[in-house]
Amino acid sequence: MNISKIDLNLLVYLDTLLRECNVTRAANQLSITQPAMSNGLKRLRNLFNDPILVRTSEGMVPTERALELQPVIRGILMTLEETLAPNREFEAASSNRVFRIMASDYAASTLAPKLLNKLHEEAPDTTLDILTPSDVTFHDVENGKVDMAINRFENLPQSFHHKRIWKDSFCCLVKSDNPVITNFTLDAYLKSRHIWVSKTGFGVGVGMDPADVQKLGWVDEALAHFGKHRNIATFTRNYHVAIHLAKEQNLIATLPSKAANIYRDDPTLAVLEPPFPIPPFELDMIWSPLLHRDASHIWLRQKIAEVAEELT
């Protein structure tokens, strides 16, 4: 293959087609017409002597050859973008950029208020768009459609960049006149009724089974080490819902400390140390290599790190 005869635009087409697996969406991403993208796909098939994308009952699916090419082409384009991009500082004070962040309920509750204050002070015309874990996928983050995701992650694609935000412990929130306060032992904890809050990840959630300890998360896994389990009366995916239920009922909400401490000065609530050890967990932010050298993204990461340091 004579590399001097290759149209570099075809590599951009290929990268976009393999990300979208749809000719129309790929054309929209590159702001070209659908026939132009179809013609580009035809040229790519001739160039690589491979179908590249094959139509199936589930839509367009990349061939094995295309999947081999994808990381290579992505790497080539990223190197070109980094080399050719102008080395400019981010002008925060005059920017009207929209920052899109996927954040779990816990991360949004603890980080967003102070981050928004910092953006208002230093970049008053920027906008913060906070998405939930069910709104996006790893694919969206990898493609740079979402600036970053902030959550607890167990497994990450190797291509992602990530930074540890903090490590957090757990505490218990109860109604201030709940009798359990007077003798908050493990036995009293187990005899009480509890609110379970999801450890949120990517994708749409499913219903919970109180007997399925492996899916219940940190608190119940910690109890299982003692051969114990708690009486879960309510399941929720929202920390603030759990806190308000604890305010109204004699229920115990065992939450990450930074989320519970938002309500530490509320006279209707009491914050207690759990009567058994619960391992701490880590909150991370992750982002695409496509955005790693973007000046505005670097600035945002710095602001998030500053807010995390203040809260820690």
N, C-alpha and C positions, 0 to 999 in steps of 0.2 A: 504493500500500500504506500503510495507516494503522499507523504504527510503534507507537502506543499499544496496539494490540490484539495485538501479538506477544508470545508467551510466551518469555521469555529462556531458559527451560529447553530450548526447541527448538534454540537455538543451541549449547548444550552437547551435545545429542543429535547435532546435525549434525557438530560437530567430532569427536566420538568415533566416529561411524559412518564418517566419511571417513578416519580414522586406522586403524580396524580392518577396514573393508570386510566386516563380518560382524555381523549383528544380534545374535546370541547373545553374541559376545565384547564387543560394545559395551555390551550390557546388563550383563554381568558387571563391566565396568570401572566402570560407574556404580552398581552394586549395586541394579539394578532388575530386574523380571521381563522375560523375553523378549517376552511379549505387550505390555507397556508400551512397550518399545522399538519393536516393530512398529507400534504405534499412533502413536508419535512420528514414525516414518519416513513413515507415511501422511499425517500432518499437515504434515510438511515438504514432501512432494510437492504438497499442495494449496497451501501457502503460496507456493512458488516456481514452481508450475505446471511442474514438471520431475520426472522419475523419480528423480533424485538417485543412486540405485544401481540398476544393471541386472544381472540374473543372466545369467552366461555359463558356458561349459564350464569356465572357470578360476575360477569363483566370482563374487562380487559386484564389479562394476567401476563406478567413479564416472563420471557423465556429464560432458560438457565443461562444462556449466553448474556442476556441483558442484565441478569442479577450479578454476574461476574463483572460486567462493565460498570455497574452503578457506583461502587465506592471509588473506582479509579477515576471515572469522569468527574464525580463530585470533588475529589481531591485536586484534580487539575483546575477546575473552575474556581475553587476556593483560593488556590495559590495565585491565580490570575487576578481575582478580585482584590486580594490583599496587596498584591504588587502594584496594581494600577490605581487603587483607591487613594484619593488625596489625603494627606496627613493633616486633618483639620481638627481643631478643638471643638468640643460641643459648646455652643453658646446657649447655656441653660436659660438665661434671663429673657431671651427673645424667642425661644423655641416654642412651637405649638404641637410638638410630638405627642402621640398617644402611646402610652406604655401599657401593654397588655400583660397581666400577670395572672397565672393560675395559682390560686392559693387555697389550701384547705381552710375550713371554717376557723380552726384554731390559729393558723398562721395569719389569716386576714384580721381576726379579732385582736391579736396581739401586736402585729406589725403595722397594719394599714393606717391607724390613726396618726401615729408619729411620722410615718413615711409621707402621708398626705400633707402634714404640717410642713415638713421639710421641702416638699415640692412646691407648696404654696409660697414659701419664703424665697426659694432660690430659682424656681422655674414656674412662675405663676400662670403661664399660658399653656402648660402641659396638662394632659388629661390622664387619669389613672383608670384603667378598665380592669376590674377584678373578676376573674372567671372562676367557676367552681371546678373541682376535679372531673365531674361528669360532663362538663362542657367541651373538654379537649382530650386529645390523645398524645402519646409520645410522638407520633408522626407530626402533629401540629407544632410541637415544640422543636422538633428536629428541623422542620422546614422554615423555622423562624416566623411562623404565623402568630405565635405567642412568644413574647420576649423571654419569659422564664416561668418556671414552675417552682413553687415553694411548698414543701411537704416533707413527710418522712418517706424515704424510698429504700426498698430492700434490694432491688435489682435495677440497674441502669444500663442502657446501651453504652458501649465503650466510647462512642464518638462524643458523648455529651461532656460539657464542662460542668463542674459543680463546686460549691463552696459550702462549708459547714457554717450555719448561722448561730446555733447554740445547742446546748444540751439542757434538757428540762426534766424535772422530777414530777411527782404527783402529789396532790393533796385532796382532801375531801371537803365538799361544800354541803352544809346542812342548814335547815331552818334554825334560826337562833334559839327558838324555844323547844327544839326537838329533844326529848328526854335522853337520847343516846349521848348527848354532849357530856353528861355528868360522869359517865363511865365508858369511855370510848375504847373498848377492848376489841380484840379480834372476834370474840364470841358475840359481842353486841353488834359488831359490824355485820356478821353473818346472819344474825336474826333480823336485821333490818331489811327493808325493801330498797331496791337500787334502780338508778337510771344508767343505762349503757349508752355510751357515745361512740360512734364509729371512728376507727382509724381509717381515714379516707385516702384512697388512691385514685388512679385514673379509671375512667369508665363508669357506666351506670351501675349502681348498687343493687343488691338483691335482698330479699327478706332474710331475717336472722332466725336461727334456732337456738334457744337457750342451752340446749344440751351439747351443741357443737363447740366445745371449748377452744379448739384450734383456730376457729374463725372469730372468736370473741375479742382477741387482742391482748394488750399488755397486762391489764389488771387481772383478768381471769386466768391468764397464763401464770401469773405470779401466784395466785391462789392455788392453782392446780399443783404447784410444787409442794404445797402443804397437804394435798389431798382434800382441798376444800373448794366449795363453789358458793357464789352469792345468789340471792333471790332477786332476779332482774324483773322488775315490774313494767319497765318502759324502755323501748329502744328508740333512739333518735340519731340523726346524722348531724345535728346542730348543737354546738356547745351552749349557745345562749338559750336554746329551748331547754336543755338539761338544767341550766342554772335557774331559770324561771320556774321549772317544775319543782326544783328543790326548795324554792322560796314558798311555794304554795302547799306542798305536801310534806309529810314526814318521810321523804325519800333522800337517799344519799347519792350525790353525784361525785364520782371519783374522776378528777380531771387533771390535765397538765397544770402545773403550778402557775405558770404565767397567765393562763386563761382564767383560772379561779381567782387570782389576785386582783383582777380587774374589779372584782366585787368585794374586796377585803374591807372597804370602809362602809359597806351597806349594813346598817344595824339589824336588818331582818335575816342576815346570813352569818354563819360562823364557818371559819376556815380551820380545818383540823388536819393533823398529820395522820396518814394512814396507819392503822395498827399492825401493819405487816410490811415487809420490804417489797417495793416495786422497782425493778430496774429502770434507770433513766432512759430516755430516748433522744434521738438527735433530729434536728430540723435542718434541712438542706435546701439550697436553691440550685437549680440546674438550668442550663441554657444551651442553645445550639452553637456548634462551631461556626455556623454562618454569621453569627452576631458577635463572636468573641472579640473582634477587633473594631467593632463599630463604636465610634466615640461616644454617642449618646447612650449606648448600652453599658459601656465602661463606667460612665458617670452614674447611671442608675444603680449598678452593682455597688458602687462606692457608697451611695446614699443608703442603700439597704443595709450594708455592712455597718455604717455609722449608727443607724437606728438600732440594729441588733446589739451593738456594743453598749448603747445607752440603756437598753432594756435588761442587759445582762449585768 
